[in-house]
Amino acid sequence: MRTPALLGLILAACTLQGCLARAAADVVTLPVRAVGKGVDLATTSQSEADENRGREIRKREERLGKLERDYDKQMERCADGDDAACDKAQAIRAEMKALMPGIPLEPERD
């Protein structure tokens, strides 16, 4: 009668040793993982930086395209004699010049 209980106790002890060892390893490595995760969150990888730069360039290109369309409209109105449109066109052109340095040049194709 004691043999099955003793056998169960030995089996439980062997099983729990693995669990305890695993728990101890998790507790030991937890600070290292936490610091590593914090560093990952605090730093930007090169690919993330490239994605952010590309996103910013696309926004500038979209803004420049809108400004060019607005500039063309104002220049047409200016040509028709609208002095206010001429002033608006100059303001738009100034904003376009300010955006230009932030947009990389694409190589010319043959």
C-alpha positions as CSV (number, residue, x, y, z in Angstrom):
1,M,0.0,0.0,0.0
2,R,2.9,2.3,0.7
3,T,4.6,1.5,-2.5
4,P,2.2,3.4,-4.8
5,A,2.2,6.4,-2.5
6,L,6.0,6.4,-2.3
7,L,6.3,5.9,-6.1
8,G,3.9,8.9,-6.6
9,L,5.9,11.0,-4.2
10,I,9.2,10.2,-6.0
11,L,7.6,10.9,-9.4
12,A,6.2,14.2,-8.1
13,A,9.6,15.2,-6.7
14,C,11.3,14.5,-10.0
15,T,8.7,16.4,-11.9
16,L,8.8,19.4,-9.6
17,Q,12.6,19.6,-9.8
18,G,12.3,20.5,-13.5
19,C,9.7,23.1,-12.7
20,L,11.7,24.6,-9.9
21,A,14.9,24.7,-12.0
22,R,12.9,26.4,-14.9
23,A,11.4,28.9,-12.5
24,A,14.9,29.7,-11.0
25,A,16.3,30.2,-14.5
26,D,13.4,32.5,-15.4
27,V,14.0,34.6,-12.2
28,V,17.7,34.8,-12.9
29,T,17.3,35.9,-16.6
30,L,14.4,38.3,-16.0
31,P,16.5,41.4,-15.2
32,V,18.6,40.8,-18.3
33,R,15.5,40.5,-20.5
34,A,14.0,43.6,-18.9
35,V,17.1,45.7,-19.6
36,G,17.3,44.3,-23.1
37,K,13.7,45.2,-23.8
38,G,14.2,48.7,-22.4
39,V,17.2,49.2,-24.6
40,D,15.2,48.0,-27.7
41,L,12.4,50.4,-26.9
42,A,14.8,53.3,-26.2
43,T,16.9,53.0,-29.4
44,T,15.9,53.1,-33.0
45,S,17.2,50.5,-35.4
46,Q,18.7,51.5,-38.7
47,S,15.7,50.0,-40.6
48,E,13.3,52.0,-38.4
49,A,15.3,55.2,-39.0
50,D,15.2,54.5,-42.7
51,E,11.5,54.0,-42.7
52,N,10.9,57.2,-40.7
53,R,13.2,59.1,-43.1
54,G,11.3,57.7,-46.1
55,R,8.0,58.6,-44.5
56,E,9.2,62.2,-43.9
57,I,10.4,62.6,-47.4
58,R,7.1,61.3,-48.9
59,K,5.2,63.9,-46.7
60,R,7.5,66.7,-48.0
61,E,7.0,65.5,-51.6
62,E,3.3,65.4,-51.2
63,R,3.3,68.9,-49.7
64,L,5.6,70.1,-52.5
65,G,3.2,68.7,-55.1
66,K,0.2,70.5,-53.5
67,L,2.2,73.7,-53.4
68,E,3.1,73.4,-57.1
69,R,-0.6,73.0,-58.0
70,D,-1.6,75.9,-55.9
71,Y,1.3,78.0,-57.3
72,D,0.2,77.2,-60.9
73,K,-3.4,78.3,-60.1
74,Q,-2.2,81.5,-58.5
75,M,0.1,82.3,-61.4
76,E,-2.8,81.9,-63.8
77,R,-4.8,84.3,-61.8
78,C,-1.8,86.7,-61.5
79,A,-1.5,86.6,-65.3
80,D,-5.1,87.6,-65.5
81,G,-4.3,90.7,-63.5
82,D,-5.1,89.6,-59.9
83,D,-2.5,91.3,-57.7
84,A,-3.5,89.3,-54.6
85,A,-2.9,86.1,-56.5
86,C,0.6,87.4,-57.4
87,D,1.3,87.9,-53.7
88,K,0.0,84.4,-52.9
89,A,2.1,82.9,-55.6
90,Q,5.2,84.6,-54.2
91,A,4.4,83.2,-50.7
92,I,3.9,79.7,-52.1
93,R,7.1,79.9,-54.0
94,A,9.0,80.9,-50.9
95,E,7.5,77.8,-49.0
96,M,8.5,75.6,-52.0
97,K,12.1,76.9,-51.8
98,A,12.2,76.1,-48.1
99,L,11.0,72.5,-48.7
100,M,13.4,71.8,-51.6
101,P,16.6,71.1,-49.5
102,G,14.7,68.4,-47.5
103,I,13.9,66.4,-50.7
104,P,16.7,64.3,-52.1
105,L,17.5,64.6,-55.8
106,E,16.8,61.6,-58.0
107,P,19.5,60.7,-60.5
108,E,18.8,61.6,-64.1
109,R,18.0,58.7,-66.4
110,D,19.5,58.5,-69.9
